[in-house]
Amino acid sequence: MFTFSWQPLDRDAPTGQARWRLTVTATDGQYTASTDVLVNLKDVNDNAPVFPRDVIDAHVLENSMSGTTVAVVTAHDADDPHEGDNARLSYSLLKNVIDERSRLPMFTVDRQTGALRTAVCCLDREHTSSYGLVLAATDGGGLQGTCTVTVNIDDVNDVPPSFVRSHVDVVVPEHRQPSFQRSSSHGASSSNGASPSPDVSSSDGVPLSIEVTLPKEALSSSAVLSSNREFPSRGLPSSKSRSNVSENFISTLVVTDPDTSNVFAYRVMPGSGHGWQLVEVAASTGGADLFSRVPLDFENPQHRAGLNFRVQVTDQVRRHV
């Protein structure tokens, strides 16, 4: 007895069938007999490995140690896992990233499990926020499937706030009114790259120096802001931009931080220098505003002698665990 199929048979999922049950009947014209025939299809390695998606996103914290697992990415092979090495997969990186310092590959993959790990320490999000890798899975017959793995470097609060310039001059006319027009002044650029230009006044008058620091347990930066008391007879330079400000307003400090999310707290440090008690600081949109508690008087010897104090800026964002 011979059995034939009218078309090629496929054993592999999702449309194939690995086992067929047939009923064969024989007759001599008067009597009949039947029997069941079980047909098992022998696998042929005709399926390449397939990853769940063409592009896979993975995440790892910056500053992670070498050997940190980024993700476990596995492929599926529809061939029979019990038929030789038809469905036995091995993983490799067809495209890796080379570290600029060590000139070594930055990632490795476990050939058997598909576990993707860092190979260097330590990834810096502020330098590069993501990397593109090409991962391959190869079966025992050499058939191969690939996918792109995008490794996103998640932020850790490891960069202190910074100012664009370490010294900024502003003009503070004495006895000004609440609607006084003053020049805009910023101490640092915003995190999106915009860099407001600080105004620079003449050196005449009373210097007001502000050194911005942070406590030991916080990330810190510092800058000096000098505010010069203007003689009543002098007008502001016509080249400066102008805007309405509150009474006794001195200037605005703007702090930038490359970390992705930050909340800053500001305060004038008690006893930090001459005249510290004459100044207060209040958080505002995009920075902090400095105010004098009393109108500054050029004829007042204590005011004219200059004010020196520290402003503390604290980065309150918690570190990633």
C-alpha positions as CSV (number, residue, x, y, z in Angstrom):
1,M,0.0,0.0,0.0
2,F,1.3,3.4,-0.9
3,T,0.0,6.7,0.4
4,F,0.3,10.0,-1.5
5,S,-0.5,13.6,-0.8
6,W,-1.9,15.8,-3.5
7,Q,0.0,18.9,-2.2
8,P,3.1,19.6,0.0
9,L,2.4,19.1,3.7
10,D,3.5,21.7,6.3
11,R,4.1,20.6,9.8
12,D,4.9,24.0,11.4
13,A,2.6,26.4,13.2
14,P,0.5,28.4,12.7
15,T,-1.0,26.8,9.6
16,G,0.8,23.5,9.5
17,Q,-0.1,20.2,11.1
18,A,2.5,17.8,12.5
19,R,0.4,14.7,12.7
20,W,-2.3,13.3,10.4
21,R,-4.7,10.4,11.1
22,L,-6.1,8.6,8.1
23,T,-8.6,5.7,7.7
24,V,-7.8,3.2,5.0
25,T,-10.5,0.9,3.7
26,A,-10.0,-2.2,1.6
27,T,-12.8,-4.1,-0.2
28,D,-13.1,-7.1,-2.5
29,G,-16.5,-6.2,-3.7
30,Q,-18.2,-8.2,-1.0
31,Y,-16.3,-7.7,2.2
32,T,-14.5,-4.6,3.6
33,A,-11.9,-3.9,6.2
34,S,-10.6,-0.7,7.6
35,T,-7.6,0.5,9.6
36,D,-6.3,3.8,11.0
37,V,-2.9,5.1,9.7
38,L,-1.1,7.7,11.8
39,V,1.3,9.9,9.7
40,N,4.0,11.9,11.5
41,L,5.6,14.6,9.5
42,K,9.4,14.8,9.9
43,D,10.6,18.4,10.4
44,V,12.6,20.2,7.8
45,N,14.5,23.3,8.9
46,D,12.6,25.8,6.8
47,N,11.7,28.5,9.4
48,A,14.0,31.4,10.5
49,P,13.8,32.7,14.1
50,V,11.4,35.6,14.6
51,F,11.6,38.2,17.3
52,P,8.3,39.5,18.9
53,R,8.9,43.0,17.4
54,D,11.2,44.6,14.8
55,V,12.2,47.3,17.2
56,I,12.5,46.7,20.9
57,D,12.9,49.4,23.6
58,A,15.1,48.6,26.6
59,H,16.1,50.8,29.6
60,V,19.0,50.9,32.0
61,L,20.0,53.5,34.6
62,E,23.0,55.7,33.8
63,N,26.1,55.0,35.9
64,S,25.2,51.2,36.1
65,M,28.1,48.9,36.6
66,S,29.5,46.7,33.9
67,G,27.5,43.5,33.6
68,T,24.2,45.1,34.4
69,T,21.3,43.3,32.6
70,V,19.5,45.7,30.2
71,A,16.9,43.3,28.9
72,V,16.3,39.6,27.9
73,V,15.3,39.5,24.3
74,T,14.3,36.1,22.8
75,A,13.2,34.9,19.4
76,H,10.9,32.0,18.5
77,D,11.5,29.3,15.9
78,A,8.5,27.4,14.5
79,D,10.6,24.3,13.6
80,D,10.6,21.1,15.7
81,P,12.8,21.6,18.8
82,H,13.3,17.9,19.0
83,E,14.6,17.5,15.5
84,G,18.3,18.1,15.7
85,D,19.3,21.7,16.0
86,N,16.5,23.0,13.8
87,A,15.1,25.3,16.6
88,R,18.2,25.6,18.8
89,L,19.0,29.3,18.8
90,S,22.1,31.3,19.5
91,Y,22.2,35.1,19.9
92,S,24.7,37.6,18.8
93,L,25.1,41.4,18.2
94,L,25.4,42.3,14.5
95,K,25.7,45.9,15.5
96,N,27.3,47.1,18.7
97,V,28.6,50.5,20.0
98,I,32.3,51.1,20.7
99,D,33.2,53.0,23.8
100,E,35.2,56.2,23.0
101,R,37.6,55.8,25.9
102,S,38.4,52.1,26.0
103,R,37.6,51.3,22.4
104,L,35.8,48.2,23.5
105,P,32.2,47.1,22.8
106,M,29.7,48.7,25.2
107,F,27.2,45.8,25.3
108,T,27.3,42.0,25.3
109,V,24.6,39.3,24.8
110,D,24.4,35.9,26.2
111,R,24.5,33.5,23.3
112,Q,22.1,31.0,24.9
113,T,19.6,33.2,26.8
114,G,19.5,36.5,24.8
115,A,20.3,38.5,27.9
116,L,21.7,41.9,26.9
117,R,24.1,43.4,29.4
118,T,26.4,46.4,29.7
119,A,30.1,45.7,29.0
120,V,31.5,49.0,30.3
121,C,31.0,51.3,33.3
122,C,29.5,53.8,33.3
123,L,26.9,55.0,30.8
124,D,26.3,58.7,30.9
125,R,22.9,60.0,29.9
126,E,24.1,63.5,29.6
127,H,26.6,62.4,27.0
128,T,24.4,59.9,25.1
129,S,20.8,59.3,25.9
130,S,20.2,56.1,23.8
131,Y,22.1,53.5,21.7
132,G,20.9,51.5,18.8
133,L,21.9,47.8,18.6
134,V,21.1,45.0,16.1
135,L,20.4,41.6,17.7
136,A,20.5,38.4,15.7
137,A,19.1,34.9,16.5
138,T,20.5,32.1,14.4
139,D,19.2,28.5,14.4
140,G,21.2,25.3,13.9
141,G,20.7,25.4,10.1
142,G,22.0,28.9,9.8
143,L,18.7,30.6,9.3
144,Q,18.7,34.0,11.0
145,G,16.3,36.6,12.3
146,T,17.1,40.1,13.5
147,C,15.7,43.0,15.5
148,T,16.8,46.5,16.5
149,V,17.2,47.1,20.2
150,T,17.1,50.7,21.4
151,V,18.8,51.0,24.7
152,N,17.5,54.1,26.5
153,I,19.7,55.5,29.3
154,D,17.5,56.6,32.2
155,D,18.5,59.6,34.1
156,V,20.1,59.7,37.6
157,N,20.3,63.0,39.4
158,D,24.1,63.2,39.2
159,V,24.7,66.6,37.6
160,P,24.8,69.8,39.7
161,P,22.9,72.9,38.6
162,S,25.0,75.4,36.7
163,F,25.1,79.0,35.7
164,V,25.9,80.3,32.3
165,R,28.2,82.9,33.7
166,S,30.0,83.0,37.1
167,H,29.5,86.8,37.5
168,V,26.5,89.0,36.5
169,D,26.1,92.7,37.1
170,V,22.8,94.4,37.5
171,V,21.8,98.0,38.3
172,V,19.7,98.7,41.4
173,P,18.6,102.4,41.5
174,E,17.8,103.7,45.0
175,H,14.3,104.7,46.1
176,R,12.7,103.2,43.0
177,Q,8.9,102.8,42.8
178,P,6.9,99.5,42.4
179,S,6.4,100.1,38.7
180,F,10.1,100.9,38.0
181,Q,11.3,99.7,34.7
182,R,14.5,97.6,35.1
183,S,16.7,95.6,32.9
184,S,16.3,91.8,32.8
185,S,19.1,89.8,34.3
186,H,19.6,86.0,34.4
187,G,22.4,84.0,36.0
188,A,22.2,80.9,33.9
189,S,20.6,79.3,30.8
190,S,17.5,77.2,30.8
191,S,17.7,73.4,30.4
192,N,16.3,73.5,26.9
193,G,19.4,75.3,25.6
194,A,18.1,78.9,25.6
195,S,20.6,81.3,27.1
196,P,19.2,84.6,28.3
197,S,22.0,87.2,28.2
198,P,22.7,88.9,31.5
199,D,22.8,92.7,31.6
200,V,26.1,94.3,32.5
201,S,26.1,97.6,34.3
202,S,28.8,100.1,35.0
203,S,31.0,99.6,38.0
204,D,29.9,102.8,39.7
205,G,28.2,102.5,43.0
206,V,27.8,99.9,45.7
207,P,28.6,96.3,44.9
208,L,26.2,93.5,46.0
209,S,27.9,90.1,45.7
210,I,25.9,86.8,45.9
211,E,27.6,83.5,46.1
212,V,25.3,80.5,45.3
213,T,26.3,77.3,47.1
214,L,24.6,74.0,48.2
215,P,24.9,71.8,51.3
216,K,27.3,68.9,51.3
217,E,24.6,66.3,50.7
218,A,23.2,68.1,47.7
219,L,24.4,68.6,44.1
220,S,25.7,72.2,43.9
221,S,26.9,75.1,41.8
222,S,27.9,78.6,42.5
223,A,28.0,82.1,40.9
224,V,28.5,85.6,42.0
225,L,25.9,88.3,41.3
226,S,27.0,91.9,41.7
227,S,24.4,94.6,41.9
228,N,25.6,98.2,41.7
229,R,23.7,101.0,43.4
230,E,23.1,103.6,40.8
231,F,23.4,107.3,41.5
232,P,20.0,109.0,41.4
233,S,21.1,111.3,38.6
234,R,22.1,108.4,36.3
235,G,19.7,106.7,34.0
236,L,19.7,103.1,32.8
237,P,21.5,102.4,29.6
238,S,19.1,102.7,26.7
239,S,20.4,99.5,25.2
240,K,18.9,97.3,27.9
241,S,15.6,95.6,27.6
242,R,13.0,96.8,30.1
243,S,10.0,95.2,32.0
244,N,7.8,95.9,35.0
245,V,9.0,94.5,38.3
246,S,7.9,94.5,41.9
247,E,9.2,97.0,44.5
248,N,12.7,96.4,45.9
249,F,13.3,93.8,43.2
250,I,17.0,93.2,42.6
251,S,17.4,90.4,40.0
252,T,16.5,86.9,38.9
253,L,18.6,83.9,39.3
254,V,18.0,81.1,36.8
255,V,19.6,77.7,37.5
256,T,19.9,74.9,34.9
257,D,20.5,71.2,35.4
258,P,21.0,68.6,32.6
259,D,19.1,66.1,34.7
260,T,15.6,65.5,33.3
261,S,13.5,66.6,36.2
262,N,14.4,69.1,39.0
263,V,12.8,71.1,41.8
264,F,15.0,73.8,43.2
265,A,14.7,75.4,46.7
266,Y,16.4,78.8,47.4
267,R,17.3,80.6,50.6
268,V,19.7,83.4,51.8
269,M,22.1,81.7,54.2
270,P,21.9,83.4,57.7
271,G,25.2,85.0,58.8
272,S,26.8,84.4,55.4
273,G,28.1,87.9,54.9
274,H,27.6,91.6,55.5
275,G,24.0,92.7,54.8
276,W,22.5,89.2,54.4
277,Q,19.6,90.2,56.5
278,L,18.6,92.9,54.0
279,V,17.9,90.5,51.2
280,E,15.4,87.7,50.7
281,V,14.9,85.2,47.8
282,A,11.6,83.8,46.5
283,A,11.2,81.0,44.0
284,S,9.6,82.1,40.7
285,T,8.8,80.5,37.3
286,G,12.1,79.4,35.9
287,G,14.3,80.6,38.8
288,A,14.4,82.7,41.9
289,D,13.8,86.5,42.5
290,L,16.0,88.5,44.8
291,F,14.5,91.4,46.8
292,S,15.8,93.9,49.3
293,R,13.8,93.9,52.5
294,V,14.2,97.6,52.7
295,P,14.8,100.3,50.1
296,L,18.5,100.5,49.5
297,D,19.8,104.0,50.1
298,F,23.1,105.1,48.5
299,E,23.5,107.7,51.2
300,N,23.4,105.0,53.9
301,P,27.0,104.1,54.7
302,Q,26.0,100.6,55.6
303,H,24.4,100.1,52.2
304,R,27.1,101.9,50.3
305,A,29.7,99.7,51.9
306,G,28.4,96.7,49.9
307,L,26.4,93.6,50.6
308,N,27.9,90.1,50.5
309,F,25.9,87.0,51.2
310,R,25.3,83.4,50.0
311,V,22.2,82.1,48.3
312,Q,21.7,78.3,48.8
313,V,20.2,76.4,45.9
314,T,19.1,72.8,46.7
315,D,18.2,70.2,44.0
316,Q,15.3,68.4,45.6
317,V,14.8,65.7,43.0
318,R,15.3,62.2,44.5
319,R,17.8,59.9,42.9
320,H,16.5,56.8,41.0
321,V,16.7,53.7,43.0
